[in-house]
Amino acid sequence: MIENYKSIQYEALHFDEKVMLKRAEEFFHLMNHRRSVRSFSSRAVPEKIIENLIKTANTSPSGANKQPWIFCVITNPELKRKIRIAAEEEEYKAYHGGMSEDWKKDLSYLGTDWKKEFLEIAPALIVVFRKPYDIVNGQKRKNYYVQESVGLACGMLLVAIHNAGLVSLTHTPSPMNFLQEILARPENEKPFLLIPFGYPDEKVFVPDIHRKNMEQVLNWYK
Ligand code: IYR
């Protein structure tokens, strides 16, 4: 097995620690500014920008470097409409019996409901599919740590979208199988996440919620 290993020299980034701290702080502030946004402008995002966002997501690490993802970008208005209608149908059922009372209570402070106009208003949707297996020469080849890998790639995508000055929402209509049908994806591609993104609407309101502090999330063993 090891004879397949071929290496190339890698040059890591080098900064002195003052610069490192400044970069780390600035990057934290940049990312701390990110919010999930549900009100979009319909203004189109240039294709070259979208391409670079996907390129960034595609830099993610993945199990055995299988890169078990595919990103579908939907700017076609008819497809966006179809996706909105199907998503609202599922969401209506979820909000009227599918979700537990506890779940709905946990969501209540986000102000969400079954209506998903943003799926048509946002200039672009990215549907991320995970690939539990690839088909190689007609044979099924299993991928590894697929959820983790695709989750990481989605994280990178959200960072890239925010860094470009655009806004996004991680939307998970449940169930999401309709995305596989509407987008005519093959059997080995399963919908993972639906991300409407674009320019924000002129005035945007977000829920008044807060991030956990360091005492709550960091345990340091010195
Ligand atoms: N999928 C529904 C409900 C929902 C679920 C979670 I967990 C959220 O963080 C937000 C919403 C919806 O998109 O409205």
Boltz pocket constraint, residues with backbone or C-beta under 6 A from the ligand:
constraints:
  - pocket:
      binder: B
      contacts: [[A, 91], [A, 107], [A, 110], [A, 112], [A, 113], [A, 114], [A, 171], [A, 172], [A, 173], [A, 174]]
      max_distance: 6.0
